[in-house]
């Protein structure tokens, strides 16, 4: 890839990582409920899980799935179910007592979520369709570069969403304020189902 193509892809990665979607809504809710330090495995899981996904899709493994309508329908239904379940969990999350520690979404859960995240599939499909070049060598080196760019550009964006949620802890001092925030985050996450249907 030329330097211009790398810059264009980095801009694409920034825009798709910074804009609201299921991952960023969940990162905000995680930050608000458990803070930055305990939310970092969630950030790492999203960054590395998505980068692995885009690598595999760009390398060709995901193209079969993308080109198989029945497989995409199953993935779409699974994505809807998981998103709605996560939206419910976020909306109904309450404040934990001092002695009880709330369990945040961990590294593996965040990484695995990428495979049913509709925005992740849209980003992968558009990235591969727009940026993968047949004349720029093999798909594997380009796929690796796509993954590295998404880690480098995406992590600061995800950290910003997590930090925003953590900053909201000051505002969410009362149980009622936390409940309203969690319900709003749950509804926003449920609204991302509109990306699928």
Steps between C-alpha positions, in 0.01 A plus 500: 500500500619851423532765769187672366303176526625444856397854599159452338453171684612658830236772454241231426609313816477817708151590379365149550667465843395841631134500397227354722423132462456191715863487618516867596165493679613196700839663574323811630276289723801301622689819587200641686450182699854381577741779402796518266740256668250216527365580151835469320461125426180596315695753287774246425243232414323726251825623343665161462178310425403740224852513358508121482159502336601753233823307439311173446233663283757685287715186476206318344351286774212739559425553132333160482277595790423842354409345163275231651152650556378224733809531722457876513133459599601272790770750602250786479248320723775404747617862502149628572455254786838581658453876461154492657624278785793736565265801480278337764801424724622860475154652550429291809846533658483659841753644738698240688562526870843597630593140575366361177704561185316532172645275234578697181501356149838336479756455227362173360138612506583825319718318244234236431228765469663631182380195308133586562540878498319632191708819482819290505378297202400815310843651566681182394294462182551864400869498592572190296286621209652847498862458605620147416700525178588214269804681360650575844633153566323222687196533719683381814743796529221748427270326750773520766545871429122554527501333841799699626351830384172421675684426826710817477211729403214325679646463849516876573142538374377213717693634798325836452157332517601302810637817661184692417298233679738511798471881513124454519548329839515846658155579360361157581530522878137408572339165426235678292760678281688173444174321415403769245849487346500119477151496347608764246813298410292182474251673269781641285652154469162349412456774238813373321287202395369740235838457329413135444136515391 
